[in-house]
């Protein structure tokens, strides 16, 4: 039996068009790519910093953007047991509202990680904020609480001592969450409107910090939810959680897969490209390249090229059709955040807060660097000709005047 906490009065926000939005981890399509142009290719404390806003607590979670608002989560308190969801005016950086909750699950984690690790997600009307404590809050865009689930009440052993990091995925009227660890591992689809569990499935009892991804297919159900575990990649019908296919391999437990069309780029014993065969309901391996093994960040795929950040801060570019390595560029690491690609440039931020802007034509070239706070784990967001970075201390907006 699960318990949903819902307030008596619900005030839904206005539906916002998704044209310039960045609604989840790695963007609306989980590709790490934005169609935006006009982003600055250099910045400093005195140039192209539109604003920076203080945050009440730490968190590796990335920001998301819906309409004219930027949303981010944080955690504070001696054991980071105080959970925060905040909204900022994208134009001015003014804090519009903040909501706080007590964590109901495990919050004692390694200081390098945290409790506000998963990046929130939105369907354009609501924000779904997920935390390492396995608490899931649904709010409208004005900050009204619609429902709250303490998923740790159902399976108290769902936890790990680094911190649960998987970001939620919105699929039609569902919020899909993946909770894989050494204890009670499971995944669930939560009704976005009511907070009720629509389905739940057991998962491999091994720690994984990857996030679910979405694959669109031609035949019913039209899309599949992909879960990447330590020993396999599995695809599930979002309507009932039924497994459609699996691909057994030693997968990365940090870098998530990237899906473009019918091809999945999976970090597993390097990087492999897998095409879905609808007739067989299975995957065919197109290529595998050990030299493209991502270290922490997820792959970025765009216009026939794939970009990975390898050990030692080496940025690699390869042909997405063959896996052939085209060029490499050594950057300053360590790099945890997935790079963002927009207007012919990759924005790569390292843990020390050094933003390295790389032009991706030719053989790749570092064109400039900028500096923000230290301790960066969060993947940035791009919307409306601006890029948003999140540190433990601040939310930054980088944009030309």
N, C-alpha and C positions, 0 to 999 in steps of 0.2 A: 504494500500500500504506500503510495506516495502522497505528499502533501503539497498543495499549491497555495501560496499566500497571495490573495488578490485584494486590493482596496475596493471599497464600495462604489466609488465614483471613478469612472474612467473618462479621460478627456483625450481623444486621439488627435494627433497633429495632422497637418495638411500633407498630402502625398506630394513629394518633390520629385521632379524629373531627374533621371540618373545621368544626364549628359555630361556634367562636370563633376559628378560625385566620385568618391573613392570609398566604397562601402564595406570593405573587409580587408583582411590580411592579403597583401600583394595586389589590391585593387579589385574591381568588379569581376574580372575574369581570372583572378589569381595568377596573372602572368607577370606582374611587376612592370607593366608597360602602360604608359599614359599617352593619349593622343594630343595632350596639351602642347602648345608652342609658347614661345616668349618667356620661358623660364630663364633666370639668370645663370650664366656660365661662370660667374665669379661673385664672391661676396666677402665682406669683412664686417667688423663691428660698426663701421661707418658707412657701409655700402650694401644696399639690397637686403638689409634685415628690416622687414616690415614691422615686426613686433616679436617680443618674447614674453610669455606669461608664466608666472610661477605656478608650480604644482604642489599639492599638499602632501605628497608622498611618492615613494619610488615605484618603479614598474617598467619592465621591458616591453609592455604592450604598445603597439603602434597606434597612431591616431587614425580616425576615419573622418570623412567629410561628407555631409549630406546637406545639399543646398548651401545656405550661407552659414552653416554651423560646423564646428570641428568638435568631435567627441573623443574623449580619452579616459582611461581608467587609471587608478592609483591605489596604493595600499599604505596605511600608516599604523602607528602604534608599536609597542614593544615587540610584538610578534607579528606585526603587519596584519592584525586581525580586523582593522577598520578598513572597509572597502569603499572606494570613492568612484563615482561616475560624474564626469564634468562635461559641460558644453561651453564653447567659446564662440564669440562672434568672429567669423572668418575675416572680416574686413578690419576690425579694430583690435582684436585680441581680448576684448572685454569678457570676463567670465559671466555667462548668462545664468547658469545655475549649477548647483552641486548637490548630489544626493549621496548619503552615506548609509552603509549597512554594516552590521556585525557579521563576520564570517561564521558559518555554521560548521565548517569542516576544518581540516588540518592546515595550519599556517606556519608551522615551524619548518622552515626550508633553508637551504644554503643561501647565504647572503648574496652570492653572485646572481642567483635567480630572482626569486621574489614570489609574491602572491598575485599581483596584477600583471601576469605574464601574457595570457591570451589577448589578442587584439579583438576588440568588439566588432560586431557586424550589424548591418541595418538593412531593412527592406524598403527604406524610404519613408516609412511612417513610424517605425519603432527602432529602438536601439537595444541590442541584446548583449549584455555585458557578462562575460564569463571569467571566472577567477580560478586560481590554482586550488583554492579551497573547495572547488566543485560547486560553487554557488553561481546561479544563473539568474540575472535580473533582467526584466523587460520593462523599458520605460518608453513613453512617447517622446517626441522631439522637444517638448516643453518640460520634460523632467518628471512627469507624473508617473508614478509606479503603477504598472498594469498587472504584473504578477512577479513572484519570486519563488525560485526552487532551490532548496538546499539538498542537492543530489547526494551529498555525503551521508545524509540520514539513511538512505536506502542501502548504501554499501560503504560502511565506514572505513574499510581497508583500501579504498581507492585513493591512493596517495603515494608520493615519493618524496624523498628528502631534498631533492634539488628544486622541485616545483613543477606542477603540471602546466604544460605550455601550449597545448593544442587549442587553436582558435576556432570559434564556431563558424558554421557554414549555413547560410540561409538557402533553402531549396523550396521554392514555391511557398507553401504555408507552413513550412517546418523549419526548425532550428536544429541542426545536427551537431552533436558534440561527441568527441572522441576522448576517452579516458583510459589510457593504457599505462600500466605500471606493474611493479612486481607483485602487487596484491590482487584485488578484485578489479580486473580490467573489463571494460564494457564500453559500448557506444549506444547512443539513444537519439531518437528523433522526437523533439518536443513541439507540440502544437503552438505555433507562433501567436495565436490569438488567445488561447486559454491557459497555456502553460502545462497542459496535460501531456503525459507520455503517450506517444502514438505507437512506438515500438522500441525495444531494447534488445541488444544482442551481446553475448559474451565475446571477449577479445583475448588475444594472447597475453598471458601474465608476464609481461616483460616491459620495462620502461621504454616509452617512445614519446618524443616531443614534437612529432610531425602533426600537421593539420589536415583534415579531410579536404578533398578537392572534388570538383564536379566535372563529369564527362558527358557531353551531349552526343546522343546516338540517333540513328534514323528510325529504328523500330521502337515500339512501346517497351519501356515507359518513357522513352524520349531522352532520358538522362540517367546517369548512374553516379552514386556516391562512392568515391574511392577512399579506402582506409589503408594507409601505409604502416605496416608493423615491422618489427625486427626481422621476421623470417618470411614475410610475404606482403604482396599487394592484393587486396581483394576489392571487388566491385559489388555494390548492393543496390537493389531496387529501392528508391527513396519512399515508395508507398508503404512497404511492409518490412524492409530490412533484409529481405531474402538475398542470399549470395547468388550472383549471376556468374562470376568467374573469379579465379584466383591465379596469381603468378607467384610461385615460390622462389625466393631469392633472399640473400642476406642484404636487407635494405638499410639505408641510413636511418638512424633514429632521430636525426636533427634536421637535415635538409628535406623539405617536402618535395613531392613530384610536381611537375608542371605539365599541363594538358593543353594541347593546341589541336583542335579538330579531333581526328581519330587517333592521334599519336600521343602517347604518354612518355615523357622524359623522366626516367626513374633513377634516382641515385642508389645504385646497387652494384657493388664490386666495380666501381667506377661510375660511369653514366651509360644507361642504355635507352634506346628508343624502341618503343613497343607499339605496334598497330593493332587496334581491335578488329577482330574478324567476327562479324555478326553471325555468320552461318555457323561457326564453330563455338561461338560464345567464349572465345579465348583470345589470347594475345600472341602475335607473331613478333619475334625479335628482329628488328631491322638492322641494328648495329649495337655494338658495345665498345666503349673506349675507357680503359683504365686511367688514362692521363686526364680525364675530365671529371674525376671524383671531386664533388664539392666538399668543402670542409664543414662549414656551418650554414652558410646562406643557401637559399634555394636557387635553382637555375632560372634564368630569364631567357625567353624565346621571342624573337622578333624578326620578321622579314627574312626568313631562311637562315638565320644565325642563332646560335645558342651561346649564352655567356654564363660562366661559372667562376666562383671564387674558390681557388684551390688552397691547399696548405701553404703557409708562408706569405699569404696575401697576394698570390699570383692570380691575376685575372686572365682567364682563357676564353678565346673566341673560337668556335668551331662551326662547321657546316652542319646545319640541323638535319639535312637529308642523309649524310654519310657518316657524321661524327669526326670528319677530318679536322684536325687542329689547324687553324688558320693563323693565329697570332697569340702571343702572350705578352702581358705587361705586369711588371712587378709593382705592387702598391704597398703602402704601409699598413700593416695589420696590428693586432688581430681584428678580423672582420666577422661579425656575427649577423648584422642586419642584411637582409636581402637587398641588393642594389635595385634602383628604380631607373627605368629607361624612358626618356622623353626627348623629342626633337633632336635625335641623333647624338644624345649624350647619356652616359651612365652616371648616376649619382651614387657614389660608394662611400659610406661613412664607417669609420673604424671605431673600435671600442674607446679610444681616447678622444673621440669627438672630432676627428679630422675628416672633413668632407672632401673627397677626391672626385673631381669632375673629369670624366674621360670621354673624349670624342671617339666614336666607334667606327668612323670610316677609315679606309686604308688599313694600316697596321695598328690602329689604336694609338691614342696619345693623351697624356695627362695635360689638360689645358689650364687647370687652376685648382687651388685648394681653399677651403674656408674652415673656420674653427667654431665649434659649439662646445657644450659641456662635455665632460668626461663621463665614461660609463655607459656608452650607447650600445644597446642590444636591439632596439626597436627599429623595424622597417619603416621608412618614411611614407608619407602619402602625398599625392599630387592632385591638385584641383584648381581650376580657374587661374591658370598661369602662375601658380605658386607651389612650393614644396614645403611640407611640414615635417619637422624633425622633433622627436621627443626624447628627452633625457630624464634622469631621475629628478632633476630640479626644475626644468622648464619645458614648455611647448614653444617651438620656434616657427615663425613663418618667414620664408625666404622668397622675396618677390621684388621685381623691379618697381620703382615708384609709378 
